[in-house]
Amino acid sequence: MFRRGELKRTVLAILRTADGHLSNPEKAKRVIEMKGWDAADVGLARSVAEKIKDVRKRIGSAPVHKHDIDFAAGCPALGAEHVRFRVYSR
Protein backbone atom coordinates (compact mmCIF):
# COMPACT_ATOMS: atom_id res chain seq x y z
CA MET A 1 0.00 0.00 0.00
CA PHE A 2 2.75 2.45 1.03
CA ARG A 3 6.50 2.30 0.63
CA ARG A 4 8.63 2.52 3.74
CA GLY A 5 8.23 5.97 5.32
CA GLU A 6 5.94 7.22 2.54
CA LEU A 7 2.84 7.59 4.72
CA LYS A 8 4.80 9.38 7.44
CA ARG A 9 6.20 11.88 4.92
CA THR A 10 2.77 12.37 3.39
CA VAL A 11 1.11 12.97 6.78
CA LEU A 12 3.81 15.46 7.74
CA ALA A 13 3.32 17.28 4.43
CA ILE A 14 -0.44 17.40 5.02
CA LEU A 15 0.07 18.76 8.53
CA ARG A 16 2.42 21.46 7.23
CA THR A 17 -0.10 22.67 4.67
CA ALA A 18 -3.22 22.36 6.87
CA ASP A 19 -4.94 25.51 8.09
CA GLY A 20 -5.98 23.92 11.36
CA HIS A 21 -6.60 20.63 13.12
CA LEU A 22 -7.48 17.68 10.91
CA SER A 23 -8.99 14.44 12.15
CA ASN A 24 -7.52 11.13 11.02
CA PRO A 25 -10.40 10.53 8.56
CA GLU A 26 -9.81 14.00 7.05
CA LYS A 27 -6.09 13.23 6.72
CA ALA A 28 -6.98 9.86 5.17
CA LYS A 29 -9.20 11.60 2.63
CA ARG A 30 -6.32 13.87 1.63
CA VAL A 31 -3.89 10.96 1.38
CA ILE A 32 -6.33 9.04 -0.83
CA GLU A 33 -6.78 12.09 -3.07
CA MET A 34 -3.02 12.60 -3.30
CA LYS A 35 -2.45 8.96 -4.25
CA GLY A 36 -5.24 9.09 -6.84
CA TRP A 37 -7.15 6.22 -5.25
CA ASP A 38 -10.93 5.73 -5.19
CA ALA A 39 -12.29 8.31 -2.72
CA ALA A 40 -15.63 6.48 -2.48
CA ASP A 41 -14.08 3.29 -1.05
CA VAL A 42 -15.10 3.36 2.63
CA GLY A 43 -12.96 0.34 3.54
CA LEU A 44 -9.89 1.96 2.05
CA ALA A 45 -10.60 5.20 3.95
CA ARG A 46 -10.88 3.29 7.24
CA SER A 47 -7.68 1.36 6.57
CA VAL A 48 -5.72 4.52 5.72
CA ALA A 49 -7.16 6.34 8.77
CA GLU A 50 -5.97 3.49 11.02
CA LYS A 51 -2.51 3.61 9.48
CA ILE A 52 -2.44 7.39 9.99
CA LYS A 53 -3.38 6.86 13.63
CA ASP A 54 -0.35 4.56 14.00
CA VAL A 55 1.90 7.11 12.28
CA ARG A 56 0.69 9.91 14.55
CA LYS A 57 1.46 7.73 17.59
CA ARG A 58 5.02 7.21 16.34
CA ILE A 59 5.74 10.83 15.45
CA GLY A 60 3.98 12.18 18.52
CA SER A 61 2.15 15.45 18.82
CA ALA A 62 5.15 17.72 18.35
CA PRO A 63 4.43 20.75 16.19
CA VAL A 64 5.39 20.56 12.54
CA HIS A 65 7.69 23.38 11.49
CA LYS A 66 7.23 24.99 8.11
CA HIS A 67 11.03 25.36 7.68
CA ASP A 68 11.46 21.58 7.91
CA ILE A 69 10.33 20.50 4.45
CA ASP A 70 10.13 16.91 3.30
CA PHE A 71 7.33 16.52 0.78
CA ALA A 72 6.05 13.11 -0.15
CA ALA A 73 7.31 11.71 -3.44
CA GLY A 74 5.19 12.17 -6.51
CA CYS A 75 2.13 13.74 -4.90
CA PRO A 76 0.43 15.93 -7.51
CA ALA A 77 -1.34 17.96 -4.83
CA LEU A 78 2.01 19.05 -3.37
CA GLY A 79 4.04 19.19 -6.56
CA ALA A 80 4.89 16.61 -9.16
CA GLU A 81 8.56 16.42 -8.24
CA HIS A 82 10.04 14.78 -5.19
CA VAL A 83 11.42 17.54 -3.03
CA ARG A 84 13.46 16.78 0.06
CA PHE A 85 15.55 19.34 1.83
CA ARG A 86 15.91 20.82 5.27
CA VAL A 87 16.63 24.43 6.09
CA TYR A 88 18.68 24.96 9.22
CA SER A 89 18.52 28.27 11.03
CA ARG A 90 20.93 29.51 13.67
Residue pairs with C-beta under 8 A, 6 or more apart in sequence:
1 47
1 51
2 10
2 51
6 72
6 73
7 31
7 51
7 52
7 55
8 55
8 58
8 59
9 70
9 71
9 72
9 73
10 31
10 34
10 72
10 75
11 27
11 31
11 52
11 55
11 56
11 59
12 59
12 64
12 70
13 70
13 71
13 72
13 75
13 78
14 22
14 27
14 30
14 31
15 22
15 64
16 64
16 66
16 69
17 78
22 30
24 49
24 50
24 52
24 53
24 56
25 45
25 49
27 49
27 52
28 45
28 46
28 48
28 49
28 52
29 39
29 45
30 77
31 48
31 52
32 38
32 39
32 41
32 44
32 45
32 48
33 39
33 77
34 72
34 75
34 76
34 77
34 78
35 75
36 76
37 44
38 44
39 45
67 87
67 89
68 86
68 87
69 83
69 84
69 85
69 86
69 87
70 84
70 85
70 86
71 78
71 79
71 82
71 83
71 84
72 78
73 82
74 80
74 82
